[in-house]
Amino acid sequence: MNLLTFQTNEELNQIGASIIASLVQTKQNAVLGLATGSSPIGIYQELIRLNEKGYVSFKNVRSFNLDEYVGLPAGHPETYLSFMNKQLFDHIDINKENTRVPNGNAENLEQECKLYDEMLADASIDLQVLGIGHNGHIGFNEPDQNLHGGTHIVTLKEETRQANARFFDSIDEVPKQAVTMGVGSILKAKMIMLVVRGADKADIVHRALTGPITTEVPASLLQTHPNVVVLLDKEAAKYFH
Ligand code: F6R
């Protein structure tokens, strides 16, 4: 595992974006696994800049997002599809037909999960971007006695809903369920880039990467993956010294 600590957000964003950009420069039809949330936003902004400058093109890139809320109306600004359009896809030359976010409004959600897994199996992710939740979740794989390998419907933990309430008018509006890629699919990615910012994540990221491997800290499973790069800002890195 390659742990990189950055003194400034600007440097973290530049290195994070250059890891993605160099993959895409050498493999133009790369398959990216993408995350929403606040952690990757600065990296996406840097990718937009690199794309505008002509240093990298996403024309032949395919992408799969980790997760989506269940039941938010299509077009709601907090759906993860809206997030991805606003934060990245609307501003780069990616073909939107090659971007996938699970459909949280599918009539048959079980079927949607199966379909997503079939698409993932066909595509094979080259690089998966991840953030980490305060409870150690990755995607929306919440701490539990058992974890799922494939895409599934999940009931969000109260702490996750609280953490995400900042994007909604009130906690009551935060959906109670989501569709998420499973840890099996995440760990199948050829490379994983975990992005962690802020003192409030320092303890969980340290426990996940140095503590026991346990389903109660889903991110601890990343210890079993052969090719993980972790980008930490200096606040999140505080227990690694
Ligand atoms: C987002 C996702 C989540 C977030 C995590 C951290 O697609 O799957 O696991 O990465 O909740 O969120 P932020 O980055 O907002 O702290």
Residues whose N, C-alpha, C, O or C-beta is under 5 A from the ligand:
A	BS01	F6R	A35 T36 G37 S38 S39 L66 D67 L130 G131 I132 G133 H137 I138 G139 F140
